[in-house]
Amino acid sequence: MAGKKAKKQVSSAKPQAQYKIVTSDVCEVCKKQCARGIQYMALMERPGAVGGGVPCILTRYFK
């Protein structure tokens, strides 16, 4: 029994925030451009850049 660790209990009392992942084309047309989105758009303008998107703080929802 030595060496076994107890699993950590996650409290379900407080909902966790979830964010949608958006690409640079969504950031370009956004009316409220955030600093993270602007930085991501600048990164994607470089030749050969490959991106998977960034979490958008404006699309936050709780689960």
Rosetta constraint file for C-alpha pairs under 8 A:
AtomPair CA 15 CA 62 HARMONIC 5.90 0.50
AtomPair CA 15 CA 63 HARMONIC 5.82 0.50
AtomPair CA 16 CA 62 HARMONIC 5.65 0.50
AtomPair CA 16 CA 63 HARMONIC 5.82 0.50
AtomPair CA 17 CA 60 HARMONIC 6.38 0.50
AtomPair CA 17 CA 61 HARMONIC 5.73 0.50
AtomPair CA 17 CA 62 HARMONIC 4.58 0.50
AtomPair CA 17 CA 63 HARMONIC 6.58 0.50
AtomPair CA 18 CA 60 HARMONIC 5.61 0.50
AtomPair CA 18 CA 61 HARMONIC 5.32 0.50
AtomPair CA 18 CA 62 HARMONIC 5.77 0.50
AtomPair CA 18 CA 63 HARMONIC 6.83 0.50
AtomPair CA 19 CA 55 HARMONIC 5.45 0.50
AtomPair CA 19 CA 56 HARMONIC 5.88 0.50
AtomPair CA 19 CA 57 HARMONIC 6.39 0.50
AtomPair CA 19 CA 59 HARMONIC 5.74 0.50
AtomPair CA 19 CA 60 HARMONIC 4.69 0.50
AtomPair CA 19 CA 61 HARMONIC 6.51 0.50
AtomPair CA 20 CA 55 HARMONIC 5.62 0.50
AtomPair CA 20 CA 56 HARMONIC 5.85 0.50
AtomPair CA 20 CA 59 HARMONIC 5.85 0.50
AtomPair CA 20 CA 60 HARMONIC 6.99 0.50
AtomPair CA 21 CA 53 HARMONIC 5.62 0.50
AtomPair CA 21 CA 54 HARMONIC 5.22 0.50
AtomPair CA 21 CA 55 HARMONIC 4.48 0.50
AtomPair CA 21 CA 56 HARMONIC 6.11 0.50
AtomPair CA 22 CA 26 HARMONIC 6.17 0.50
AtomPair CA 22 CA 27 HARMONIC 7.21 0.50
AtomPair CA 22 CA 53 HARMONIC 5.03 0.50
AtomPair CA 22 CA 54 HARMONIC 5.54 0.50
AtomPair CA 22 CA 55 HARMONIC 6.33 0.50
AtomPair CA 22 CA 56 HARMONIC 6.30 0.50
AtomPair CA 23 CA 27 HARMONIC 6.61 0.50
AtomPair CA 23 CA 51 HARMONIC 7.75 0.50
AtomPair CA 23 CA 52 HARMONIC 6.93 0.50
AtomPair CA 23 CA 53 HARMONIC 4.34 0.50
AtomPair CA 23 CA 54 HARMONIC 6.56 0.50
AtomPair CA 24 CA 28 HARMONIC 6.17 0.50
AtomPair CA 24 CA 37 HARMONIC 7.34 0.50
AtomPair CA 24 CA 40 HARMONIC 6.72 0.50
AtomPair CA 24 CA 41 HARMONIC 5.27 0.50
AtomPair CA 24 CA 44 HARMONIC 7.03 0.50
AtomPair CA 24 CA 53 HARMONIC 6.91 0.50
AtomPair CA 25 CA 29 HARMONIC 6.84 0.50
AtomPair CA 26 CA 30 HARMONIC 6.31 0.50
AtomPair CA 27 CA 33 HARMONIC 6.66 0.50
AtomPair CA 27 CA 37 HARMONIC 5.79 0.50
AtomPair CA 27 CA 38 HARMONIC 7.43 0.50
AtomPair CA 27 CA 41 HARMONIC 7.17 0.50
AtomPair CA 28 CA 33 HARMONIC 7.82 0.50
AtomPair CA 28 CA 41 HARMONIC 7.41 0.50
AtomPair CA 33 CA 37 HARMONIC 6.29 0.50
AtomPair CA 33 CA 38 HARMONIC 6.62 0.50
AtomPair CA 34 CA 38 HARMONIC 6.27 0.50
AtomPair CA 35 CA 39 HARMONIC 6.14 0.50
AtomPair CA 36 CA 40 HARMONIC 6.16 0.50
AtomPair CA 36 CA 54 HARMONIC 7.80 0.50
AtomPair CA 37 CA 41 HARMONIC 6.13 0.50
AtomPair CA 37 CA 54 HARMONIC 7.30 0.50
AtomPair CA 37 CA 56 HARMONIC 7.61 0.50
AtomPair CA 38 CA 42 HARMONIC 6.31 0.50
AtomPair CA 39 CA 43 HARMONIC 6.30 0.50
AtomPair CA 40 CA 44 HARMONIC 6.21 0.50
AtomPair CA 40 CA 53 HARMONIC 8.00 0.50
AtomPair CA 40 CA 54 HARMONIC 7.39 0.50
AtomPair CA 41 CA 45 HARMONIC 6.34 0.50
AtomPair CA 42 CA 46 HARMONIC 7.27 0.50
AtomPair CA 43 CA 49 HARMONIC 7.12 0.50
AtomPair CA 44 CA 49 HARMONIC 5.43 0.50
AtomPair CA 44 CA 50 HARMONIC 7.05 0.50
AtomPair CA 44 CA 51 HARMONIC 6.96 0.50
AtomPair CA 45 CA 49 HARMONIC 7.22 0.50
AtomPair CA 56 CA 60 HARMONIC 7.20 0.50
